[in-house]
Amino acid sequence: MKEQYIVGRNPVLEVLKTEKEIEKILILKGELRGSIKKIIGIAKDRNINIQEVDKARLDQISQESVHQGVAALVAPYVYSSIDEILQIAKKLNQPPFLLILDEIEDPHNLGAILRTAECGGVHGVIIPKRRSAHVTGAVYKSSAGAVEHISVAKVNNISDAIEELKRKGLWIYGADIRGEDYYYDLELTGPIALVIGSEGKGISRLVKEKCDFLVKIPMLGQITSLNASNAASILIYEVVRQNYGKKR
């Protein structure tokens, strides 16, 4: 199994706050200032092995990501089941709020979506096993560590997952430019799941047919679609506004 590294100061700090197994932390030689000192202190308290390495080693590990002088070798990400996600909502005494991602293949988009989902109180995110980015070091980095605070389920078939959620009482809202209703004109309360499509194709036809509602975001310029993470952010926070806006 390929080793999984988390790179960047904030992502490493976030994973250190959890109980996730960390095999070792690599620090750039001579880089012992600022938040790096905090990382070293926490790692020592947890008896985690710390190694000083040269820049070439960190560049090799991080590939295209900016490592900021630190990387942590961690145990592989553990995915949840749909039932486990629903149990999270039940324990919080809240209606389930899920996000379904239909073939989001860019890890940076996935990371950005997970970060917004965690901030917006989403109980869990569902992704397909095929034709999708999975939880990797790049996703950790782009999520700023939010991956460690939100559950992700990986399923064989998104359409089947939607049917399962419907049987358990959730309403499914898909984001689609050809939707009949603007997202702010519908009541987005109670047990719901939002479906966000891929960067290029949007929601696939079969998944679209499974949705209870298709909602659109106003597009007033020349470009006809938003980045998937932007669209997800808008819809997630409309759910937040409708459920919590008057209570805060």
Backbone as CSV, one residue per row, in Angstrom:
resi,resn,N_x,N_y,N_z,CA_x,CA_y,CA_z,C_x,C_y,C_z
1,MET,0.852,-1.199,0.000,0.000,0.000,0.000,0.885,1.245,0.000
2,LYS,0.508,2.200,-0.833,1.297,3.418,-0.949,1.246,4.216,0.351
3,GLU,2.414,4.747,0.770,2.455,5.558,1.979,1.645,6.830,1.787
4,GLN,1.002,7.270,2.854,0.199,8.489,2.773,0.793,9.554,3.676
5,TYR,1.154,10.664,3.059,1.713,11.784,3.793,0.730,12.952,3.794
6,ILE,0.687,13.659,4.902,-0.016,14.934,4.990,1.053,16.005,5.026
7,VAL,0.929,17.020,4.167,1.950,18.062,4.106,1.326,19.421,4.408
8,GLY,2.152,20.331,4.900,1.675,21.677,5.221,1.462,21.838,6.713
9,ARG,1.700,23.021,7.219,1.660,23.251,8.664,0.264,23.087,9.268
10,ASN,-0.729,23.749,8.677,-2.075,23.632,9.236,-2.625,22.211,9.155
11,PRO,-2.512,21.520,7.996,-2.985,20.130,7.948,-2.302,19.222,8.970
12,VAL,-0.989,19.392,9.159,-0.283,18.554,10.133,-0.743,18.888,11.549
13,LEU,-0.919,20.166,11.844,-1.430,20.549,13.160,-2.814,19.961,13.410
14,GLU,-3.665,19.986,12.388,-5.016,19.454,12.541,-4.994,17.962,12.826
15,VAL,-4.147,17.224,12.105,-4.113,15.768,12.321,-3.516,15.445,13.680
16,LEU,-2.624,16.301,14.183,-2.065,16.091,15.512,-3.115,16.265,16.613
17,LYS,-4.185,17.000,16.315,-5.254,17.203,17.299,-6.158,15.982,17.412
18,THR,-6.066,15.065,16.453,-6.919,13.885,16.430,-6.176,12.681,17.013
19,GLU,-6.876,11.559,17.050,-6.266,10.328,17.543,-5.695,9.488,16.398
20,LYS,-5.631,10.060,15.213,-5.130,9.320,14.064,-3.683,8.862,14.298
21,GLU,-3.388,7.653,13.875,-2.041,7.107,14.024,-1.065,7.848,13.106
22,ILE,-0.006,8.385,13.702,1.031,9.094,12.956,2.347,8.364,13.183
23,GLU,2.938,7.863,12.112,4.162,7.077,12.233,5.377,7.966,12.499
24,LYS,5.466,9.069,11.750,6.593,9.985,11.948,6.274,11.336,11.326
25,ILE,7.028,12.344,11.752,6.905,13.685,11.190,8.271,14.097,10.653
26,LEU,8.268,14.580,9.420,9.493,15.029,8.769,9.539,16.551,8.793
27,ILE,10.645,17.091,9.270,10.826,18.539,9.384,12.025,18.962,8.529
28,LEU,11.880,20.068,7.806,12.991,20.594,7.016,14.134,21.002,7.943
29,LYS,15.330,20.567,7.622,16.508,20.894,8.431,16.623,22.406,8.626
30,GLY,16.784,22.798,9.891,16.952,24.216,10.200,15.656,24.985,10.318
31,GLU,14.511,24.359,9.985,13.213,25.049,10.023,12.554,24.764,11.372
32,LEU,12.917,25.507,12.390,12.449,25.230,13.747,11.728,26.428,14.362
33,ARG,11.167,27.281,13.504,10.530,28.496,14.005,9.007,28.417,13.883
34,GLY,8.350,29.358,14.560,6.904,29.531,14.413,6.109,28.270,14.700
35,SER,5.148,27.975,13.802,4.258,26.833,14.019,4.987,25.500,13.946
36,ILE,6.174,25.470,13.330,6.960,24.237,13.310,7.342,23.850,14.740
37,LYS,7.686,24.846,15.572,8.023,24.570,16.969,6.821,23.964,17.696
38,LYS,5.623,24.465,17.383,4.406,23.933,17.997,4.184,22.488,17.574
39,ILE,4.395,22.203,16.280,4.243,20.838,15.769,5.212,19.898,16.480
40,ILE,6.450,20.330,16.597,7.467,19.500,17.262,7.081,19.245,18.720
41,GLY,6.592,20.288,19.394,6.204,20.135,20.792,5.089,19.116,20.975
42,ILE,4.056,19.193,20.136,2.929,18.255,20.237,3.402,16.839,19.899
43,ALA,4.237,16.732,18.856,4.737,15.416,18.444,5.546,14.768,19.570
44,LYS,6.366,15.547,20.253,7.162,15.015,21.374,6.254,14.553,22.505
45,ASP,5.204,15.338,22.780,4.265,14.956,23.836,3.576,13.631,23.511
46,ARG,3.372,13.372,22.206,2.717,12.134,21.789,3.716,11.023,21.448
47,ASN,4.984,11.274,21.703,6.049,10.298,21.413,6.080,9.881,19.946
48,ILE,5.843,10.837,19.068,5.905,10.582,17.623,7.329,10.841,17.146
49,ASN,7.827,9.939,16.332,9.181,10.063,15.792,9.298,11.314,14.927
50,ILE,10.328,12.137,15.161,10.571,13.354,14.388,11.910,13.221,13.672
51,GLN,11.907,13.478,12.380,13.135,13.393,11.586,13.370,14.702,10.851
52,GLU,14.613,15.182,10.868,14.978,16.337,10.057,15.476,15.845,8.704
53,VAL,14.948,16.398,7.632,15.298,15.964,6.277,15.607,17.184,5.419
54,ASP,16.186,16.930,4.241,16.495,18.051,3.356,15.288,18.395,2.485
55,LYS,15.376,19.515,1.797,14.256,20.018,0.998,13.885,19.053,-0.125
56,ALA,14.868,18.389,-0.708,14.600,17.469,-1.809,13.667,16.337,-1.383
57,ARG,13.849,15.859,-0.147,12.990,14.783,0.361,11.554,15.259,0.522
58,LEU,11.368,16.431,1.071,10.016,16.964,1.234,9.374,17.289,-0.107
59,ASP,10.170,17.793,-1.051,9.643,18.075,-2.392,9.160,16.786,-3.053
60,GLN,9.908,15.700,-2.857,9.533,14.407,-3.437,8.220,13.902,-2.843
61,ILE,8.079,14.052,-1.543,6.869,13.586,-0.859,5.656,14.396,-1.279
62,SER,5.813,15.715,-1.312,4.667,16.604,-1.532,4.242,16.707,-2.979
63,GLN,5.140,16.363,-3.906,4.863,16.459,-5.348,4.414,17.874,-5.692
64,GLU,3.148,18.080,-6.016,2.703,19.407,-6.453,2.231,20.285,-5.294
65,SER,2.109,19.726,-4.102,1.612,20.507,-2.964,2.740,21.288,-2.301
66,VAL,2.392,22.390,-1.655,3.366,23.200,-0.923,3.497,22.616,0.478
67,HIS,4.702,22.139,0.829,4.851,21.422,2.101,5.145,22.329,3.297
68,GLN,5.614,23.543,3.082,5.899,24.500,4.165,6.868,23.941,5.207
69,GLY,7.726,23.019,4.769,8.764,22.512,5.657,8.358,21.393,6.584
70,VAL,7.193,20.767,6.348,6.761,19.695,7.250,5.860,18.695,6.530
71,ALA,5.988,17.422,6.922,5.131,16.363,6.403,4.948,15.319,7.495
72,ALA,3.773,14.695,7.532,3.492,13.648,8.517,3.093,12.374,7.784
73,LEU,3.743,11.261,8.125,3.376,9.958,7.579,2.274,9.380,8.460
74,VAL,1.107,9.150,7.858,-0.065,8.741,8.643,-0.610,7.409,8.161
75,ALA,-1.456,6.821,8.992,-2.167,5.607,8.593,-3.164,5.962,7.490
76,PRO,-3.490,5.022,6.612,-4.449,5.301,5.539,-5.785,5.807,6.079
77,TYR,-6.432,6.670,5.313,-7.719,7.227,5.718,-8.762,6.107,5.832
78,VAL,-9.552,6.156,6.878,-10.597,5.156,7.096,-11.949,5.751,6.679
79,TYR,-12.541,5.162,5.649,-13.839,5.640,5.169,-14.960,5.139,6.074
80,SER,-16.054,5.884,6.079,-17.230,5.522,6.864,-18.259,4.833,5.964
81,SER,-19.317,4.337,6.577,-20.469,3.830,5.829,-21.576,4.886,5.883
82,ILE,-22.574,4.717,5.035,-23.707,5.643,5.062,-24.403,5.580,6.419
83,ASP,-24.568,4.374,6.944,-25.226,4.233,8.250,-24.446,4.949,9.346
84,GLU,-23.127,4.874,9.293,-22.313,5.558,10.298,-22.489,7.070,10.222
85,ILE,-22.614,7.596,9.003,-22.853,9.029,8.843,-24.212,9.417,9.418
86,LEU,-25.228,8.611,9.141,-26.563,8.907,9.658,-26.592,8.827,11.183
87,GLN,-25.779,7.960,11.751,-25.702,7.845,13.209,-25.113,9.108,13.837
88,ILE,-24.195,9.764,13.103,-23.621,11.021,13.592,-24.728,12.051,13.790
89,ALA,-25.596,12.173,12.780,-26.716,13.124,12.881,-27.655,12.744,14.022
90,LYS,-27.903,11.456,14.167,-28.814,10.990,15.217,-28.266,11.325,16.601
91,LYS,-26.976,11.113,16.804,-26.362,11.400,18.102,-26.407,12.889,18.423
92,LEU,-26.358,13.717,17.381,-26.420,15.169,17.576,-27.855,15.675,17.658
93,ASN,-28.809,14.750,17.481,-30.230,15.099,17.475,-30.530,16.147,16.407
94,GLN,-29.958,15.940,15.230,-30.152,16.838,14.100,-30.654,16.048,12.895
95,PRO,-31.444,16.692,12.014,-31.827,16.000,10.780,-30.586,15.761,9.925
96,PRO,-30.471,14.601,9.289,-29.282,14.315,8.493,-29.082,15.344,7.382
97,PHE,-27.833,15.764,7.239,-27.435,16.714,6.189,-26.204,16.119,5.513
98,LEU,-26.388,15.618,4.291,-25.317,14.934,3.579,-24.994,15.637,2.269
99,LEU,-23.805,15.368,1.786,-23.354,15.878,0.497,-22.971,14.676,-0.351
100,ILE,-23.472,14.637,-1.584,-23.156,13.545,-2.512,-22.384,14.140,-3.683
101,LEU,-21.192,13.633,-3.941,-20.341,14.157,-5.006,-20.291,13.159,-6.160
102,ASP,-20.779,13.587,-7.306,-20.871,12.721,-8.476,-19.666,12.945,-9.387
103,GLU,-18.631,12.122,-9.194,-17.440,12.121,-10.045,-16.637,13.429,-9.976
104,ILE,-16.381,13.909,-8.778,-15.463,15.036,-8.584,-14.042,14.468,-8.656
105,GLU,-13.321,14.750,-9.723,-12.036,14.093,-9.959,-10.820,14.921,-9.558
106,ASP,-10.988,16.206,-9.337,-9.880,17.066,-8.951,-9.714,17.014,-7.426
107,PRO,-8.574,16.516,-6.924,-8.396,16.430,-5.469,-8.458,17.776,-4.761
108,HIS,-8.050,18.845,-5.446,-8.114,20.161,-4.828,-9.570,20.614,-4.676
109,ASN,-10.396,20.283,-5.649,-11.825,20.571,-5.532,-12.440,19.757,-4.399
110,LEU,-12.090,18.472,-4.335,-12.623,17.625,-3.271,-12.224,18.177,-1.909
111,GLY,-10.956,18.552,-1.768,-10.495,19.103,-0.493,-11.227,20.377,-0.121
112,ALA,-11.419,21.265,-1.098,-12.126,22.519,-0.831,-13.575,22.259,-0.422
113,ILE,-14.214,21.286,-1.077,-15.599,20.944,-0.739,-15.680,20.368,0.669
114,LEU,-14.746,19.493,1.018,-14.753,18.902,2.356,-14.555,19.972,3.430
115,ARG,-13.717,20.955,3.125,-13.487,22.037,4.089,-14.776,22.820,4.326
116,THR,-15.482,23.181,3.256,-16.740,23.913,3.404,-17.796,23.050,4.085
117,ALA,-17.841,21.769,3.708,-18.823,20.859,4.298,-18.626,20.759,5.808
118,GLU,-17.389,20.646,6.244,-17.104,20.549,7.677,-17.513,21.842,8.385
119,CYS,-17.172,22.982,7.791,-17.526,24.270,8.394,-19.037,24.478,8.432
120,GLY,-19.744,23.926,7.439,-21.183,24.131,7.338,-22.022,23.090,8.060
121,GLY,-21.386,22.209,8.833,-22.138,21.259,9.629,-22.680,20.065,8.877
122,VAL,-22.130,19.773,7.694,-22.532,18.569,6.959,-22.095,17.352,7.767
123,HIS,-22.981,16.382,7.899,-22.656,15.209,8.716,-21.753,14.216,7.997
124,GLY,-21.770,14.228,6.685,-20.909,13.315,5.945,-21.030,13.524,4.453
125,VAL,-20.021,13.027,3.742,-19.940,13.199,2.292,-19.836,11.824,1.643
126,ILE,-20.552,11.645,0.546,-20.538,10.372,-0.188,-19.853,10.578,-1.530
127,ILE,-18.890,9.706,-1.845,-18.205,9.741,-3.137,-18.232,8.345,-3.751
128,PRO,-18.113,8.256,-5.081,-18.066,6.928,-5.716,-16.659,6.342,-5.684
129,LYS,-16.574,5.021,-5.741,-15.275,4.365,-5.727,-14.516,4.592,-7.030
130,ARG,-15.255,4.725,-8.126,-14.608,4.914,-9.430,-14.872,6.309,-9.965
131,ARG,-13.971,6.778,-10.823,-14.093,8.086,-11.463,-14.305,9.197,-10.433
132,SER,-13.481,9.176,-9.403,-13.578,10.201,-8.366,-12.231,10.344,-7.678
133,ALA,-11.928,11.558,-7.239,-10.779,11.753,-6.353,-11.091,11.075,-5.022
134,HIS,-10.074,10.507,-4.406,-10.228,9.896,-3.090,-9.438,10.718,-2.078
135,VAL,-9.495,10.329,-0.822,-8.833,11.104,0.226,-7.334,10.795,0.202
136,THR,-6.560,11.733,-0.317,-5.110,11.610,-0.435,-4.447,12.782,0.278
137,GLY,-3.121,12.800,0.227,-2.391,13.907,0.831,-2.779,15.245,0.235
138,ALA,-3.010,15.277,-1.067,-3.411,16.529,-1.718,-4.765,17.012,-1.205
139,VAL,-5.657,16.071,-0.924,-6.973,16.433,-0.396,-6.841,16.947,1.039
140,TYR,-5.993,16.287,1.838,-5.727,16.789,3.190,-5.270,18.245,3.124
141,LYS,-4.314,18.505,2.239,-3.728,19.838,2.141,-4.772,20.871,1.741
142,SER,-5.530,20.587,0.686,-6.488,21.573,0.191,-7.700,21.725,1.108
143,SER,-7.917,20.749,1.989,-9.023,20.873,2.943,-8.575,21.556,4.228
144,ALA,-7.282,21.908,4.311,-6.710,22.536,5.516,-6.919,21.670,6.757
145,GLY,-6.908,20.350,6.555,-7.058,19.432,7.685,-8.491,19.068,8.015
146,ALA,-9.471,19.629,7.308,-10.878,19.354,7.611,-11.227,17.887,7.410
147,VAL,-10.458,17.183,6.579,-10.700,15.764,6.324,-10.781,14.974,7.632
148,GLU,-9.991,15.364,8.615,-9.957,14.628,9.870,-11.177,14.889,10.742
149,HIS,-12.043,15.807,10.330,-13.188,16.172,11.160,-14.521,15.932,10.461
150,ILE,-14.507,15.260,9.322,-15.750,14.957,8.616,-15.672,13.547,8.052
151,SER,-16.796,12.851,8.063,-16.838,11.472,7.589,-17.082,11.432,6.088
152,VAL,-16.380,10.518,5.422,-16.539,10.322,3.980,-16.855,8.853,3.736
153,ALA,-17.920,8.596,2.986,-18.284,7.235,2.592,-17.959,7.046,1.122
154,LYS,-17.386,5.895,0.797,-17.044,5.574,-0.592,-17.943,4.418,-1.025
155,VAL,-18.777,4.652,-2.034,-19.794,3.666,-2.427,-19.571,3.173,-3.847
156,ASN,-20.127,1.995,-4.125,-19.990,1.416,-5.469,-20.808,2.177,-6.499
157,ASN,-21.975,2.652,-6.097,-22.897,3.251,-7.047,-23.653,4.408,-6.385
158,ILE,-23.520,5.600,-6.949,-24.172,6.784,-6.378,-25.694,6.668,-6.448
159,SER,-26.215,6.161,-7.559,-27.671,6.019,-7.697,-28.243,5.110,-6.624
160,ASP,-27.554,4.001,-6.355,-28.015,3.086,-5.306,-27.950,3.761,-3.934
161,ALA,-26.906,4.560,-3.714,-26.776,5.275,-2.439,-27.930,6.253,-2.250
162,ILE,-28.316,6.939,-3.326,-29.441,7.873,-3.253,-30.728,7.129,-2.901
163,GLU,-30.948,5.982,-3.519,-32.140,5.188,-3.208,-32.151,4.775,-1.736
164,GLU,-30.985,4.413,-1.222,-30.889,4.044,0.198,-31.248,5.225,1.092
165,LEU,-30.751,6.399,0.743,-31.052,7.592,1.540,-32.539,7.948,1.471
166,LYS,-33.126,7.779,0.306,-34.568,8.048,0.169,-35.380,7.124,1.066
167,ARG,-34.987,5.843,1.104,-35.703,4.894,1.955,-35.600,5.281,3.423
168,LYS,-34.549,6.006,3.762,-34.343,6.414,5.154,-34.845,7.827,5.422
169,GLY,-35.628,8.357,4.459,-36.352,9.594,4.722,-35.702,10.887,4.272
170,LEU,-34.607,10.805,3.515,-33.943,12.029,3.060,-34.523,12.489,1.730
171,TRP,-34.556,13.816,1.533,-34.906,14.424,0.253,-33.612,14.771,-0.464
172,ILE,-33.590,14.534,-1.766,-32.361,14.693,-2.538,-32.482,15.883,-3.488
173,TYR,-31.558,16.839,-3.344,-31.546,18.043,-4.176,-30.274,18.050,-5.026
174,GLY,-30.452,18.043,-6.336,-29.306,18.063,-7.235,-29.068,19.451,-7.801
175,ALA,-27.798,19.846,-7.888,-27.444,21.145,-8.479,-27.310,20.985,-9.984
176,ASP,-28.159,21.693,-10.732,-28.157,21.553,-12.189,-28.576,22.872,-12.826
177,ILE,-27.816,23.301,-13.822,-28.082,24.589,-14.469,-29.459,24.627,-15.127
178,ARG,-29.993,23.441,-15.464,-31.312,23.366,-16.093,-32.422,23.049,-15.080
179,GLY,-32.116,23.186,-13.805,-33.135,22.945,-12.780,-34.299,23.921,-12.901
180,GLU,-35.456,23.519,-12.432,-36.654,24.347,-12.552,-36.690,25.470,-11.520
181,ASP,-36.057,25.267,-10.370,-36.161,26.228,-9.270,-34.797,26.778,-8.884
182,TYR,-34.767,28.066,-8.511,-33.558,28.607,-7.910,-33.456,28.052,-6.489
183,TYR,-32.225,27.809,-6.058,-32.004,27.130,-4.775,-32.644,27.870,-3.600
184,TYR,-32.724,29.198,-3.657,-33.256,29.964,-2.530,-34.777,30.010,-2.514
185,ASP,-35.423,29.477,-3.548,-36.879,29.452,-3.589,-37.464,28.169,-2.991
186,LEU,-36.610,27.223,-2.652,-37.082,25.963,-2.090,-36.762,25.896,-0.604
187,GLU,-37.538,25.092,0.102,-37.299,24.891,1.529,-36.263,23.789,1.712
188,LEU,-35.080,24.172,2.152,-33.986,23.215,2.329,-33.805,22.909,3.811
189,THR,-34.838,22.340,4.404,-34.790,21.981,5.821,-35.135,20.506,5.963
190,GLY,-34.955,19.992,7.174,-35.233,18.584,7.418,-34.106,17.709,6.892
191,PRO,-34.333,16.409,6.780,-33.295,15.469,6.332,-33.057,15.592,4.820
192,ILE,-31.884,16.088,4.428,-31.631,16.303,3.006,-30.210,15.898,2.622
193,ALA,-30.050,15.684,1.326,-28.723,15.485,0.741,-28.622,16.361,-0.500
194,LEU,-27.496,17.033,-0.645,-27.221,17.844,-1.835,-26.320,17.051,-2.762
195,VAL,-26.611,17.090,-4.048,-25.786,16.396,-5.043,-25.052,17.432,-5.885
196,ILE,-23.736,17.303,-5.933,-22.893,18.189,-6.735,-22.225,17.359,-7.823
197,GLY,-22.326,17.824,-9.063,-21.779,17.066,-10.190,-20.323,17.386,-10.472
198,SER,-19.790,16.704,-11.461,-18.378,16.827,-11.813,-18.073,18.189,-12.415
199,GLU,-16.770,18.495,-12.467,-16.325,19.810,-12.919,-16.731,20.103,-14.364
200,GLY,-16.732,19.076,-15.200,-17.010,19.307,-16.611,-18.413,18.952,-17.048
201,LYS,-18.942,17.818,-16.542,-20.206,17.282,-17.048,-21.398,17.547,-16.147
202,GLY,-21.159,17.962,-14.921,-22.267,18.124,-13.998,-22.753,16.773,-13.501
203,ILE,-23.987,16.727,-13.038,-24.561,15.483,-12.530,-24.873,14.557,-13.699
204,SER,-24.529,13.291,-13.580,-24.808,12.329,-14.644,-26.316,12.108,-14.785
205,ARG,-26.722,11.659,-15.955,-28.150,11.513,-16.250,-28.852,10.585,-15.259
206,LEU,-28.265,9.444,-14.973,-28.908,8.481,-14.080,-29.048,9.037,-12.672
207,VAL,-28.028,9.748,-12.211,-28.095,10.342,-10.877,-29.134,11.458,-10.854
208,LYS,-29.158,12.234,-11.925,-30.124,13.332,-12.021,-31.557,12.816,-11.911
209,GLU,-31.811,11.681,-12.530,-33.159,11.105,-12.507,-33.571,10.644,-11.115
210,LYS,-32.593,10.384,-10.267,-32.881,9.923,-8.907,-33.183,11.081,-7.952
211,CYS,-32.821,12.297,-8.324,-33.016,13.448,-7.446,-34.500,13.801,-7.326
212,ASP,-34.902,14.240,-6.146,-36.281,14.694,-5.952,-36.485,16.077,-6.557
213,PHE,-35.449,16.925,-6.475,-35.510,18.287,-7.003,-34.176,18.614,-7.677
214,LEU,-34.262,19.401,-8.734,-33.067,19.944,-9.368,-33.096,21.455,-9.165
215,VAL,-32.035,21.982,-8.570,-32.006,23.406,-8.256,-30.874,24.082,-9.017
216,LYS,-31.076,25.356,-9.329,-30.066,26.091,-10.079,-29.626,27.327,-9.316
217,ILE,-28.422,27.774,-9.668,-27.835,28.990,-9.121,-27.870,30.048,-10.222
218,PRO,-28.308,31.261,-9.949,-28.358,32.287,-11.002,-26.982,32.501,-11.640
219,MET,-26.956,32.525,-12.951,-25.722,32.766,-13.695,-25.947,34.000,-14.558
220,LEU,-25.355,35.133,-14.212,-25.634,36.401,-14.882,-24.537,36.828,-15.849
221,GLY,-23.427,36.121,-15.861,-22.324,36.480,-16.740,-22.280,35.612,-17.991
222,GLN,-21.115,35.616,-18.647,-20.950,34.858,-19.879,-20.600,33.387,-19.623
223,ILE,-20.013,33.105,-18.453,-19.681,31.727,-18.099,-20.938,31.054,-17.568
224,THR,-21.174,29.819,-17.980,-22.446,29.160,-17.661,-22.380,28.185,-16.491
225,SER,-21.234,28.087,-15.842,-21.171,27.180,-14.696,-20.124,27.655,-13.705
226,LEU,-20.304,27.247,-12.440,-19.357,27.552,-11.386,-18.438,26.358,-11.148
227,ASN,-17.291,26.617,-10.557,-16.465,25.543,-10.055,-17.292,24.726,-9.062
228,ALA,-17.072,23.401,-9.038,-17.875,22.522,-8.182,-17.797,22.924,-6.719
229,SER,-16.623,23.331,-6.259,-16.494,23.708,-4.847,-17.244,25.006,-4.549
230,ASN,-17.294,25.928,-5.509,-18.060,27.168,-5.326,-19.553,26.877,-5.248
231,ALA,-20.030,26.030,-6.152,-21.450,25.664,-6.153,-21.825,24.970,-4.848
232,ALA,-20.959,24.057,-4.399,-21.224,23.357,-3.142,-21.301,24.338,-1.988
233,SER,-20.405,25.321,-1.956,-20.390,26.298,-0.868,-21.692,27.086,-0.804
234,ILE,-22.162,27.535,-1.964,-23.389,28.326,-2.011,-24.568,27.519,-1.464
235,LEU,-24.703,26.272,-1.903,-25.841,25.455,-1.487,-25.736,25.029,-0.030
236,ILE,-24.534,24.680,0.413,-24.355,24.291,1.816,-24.770,25.429,2.738
237,TYR,-24.350,26.636,2.393,-24.659,27.748,3.296,-26.080,28.271,3.147
238,GLU,-26.763,27.906,2.085,-28.199,28.182,2.039,-28.919,27.265,3.023
239,VAL,-28.470,26.025,3.111,-29.037,25.107,4.106,-28.761,25.641,5.510
240,VAL,-27.542,26.102,5.749,-27.201,26.686,7.053,-28.105,27.882,7.353
241,ARG,-28.279,28.759,6.362,-29.098,29.962,6.564,-30.535,29.589,6.922
242,GLN,-31.106,28.640,6.172,-32.494,28.290,6.410,-32.707,27.563,7.736
243,ASN,-31.705,26.819,8.174,-31.862,26.045,9.412,-31.414,26.788,10.657
244,TYR,-30.413,27.648,10.514,-29.830,28.272,11.697,-29.812,29.795,11.661
245,GLY,-30.107,30.382,10.514,-29.956,31.827,10.364,-30.750,32.649,11.358
246,LYS,-31.951,32.228,11.680,-32.805,32.994,12.593,-32.514,32.661,14.056
247,LYS,-31.667,31.654,14.291,-31.400,31.234,15.670,-30.123,31.859,16.212
248,ARG,-29.367,32.538,15.330,-28.063,33.060,15.769,-28.006,34.563,15.620
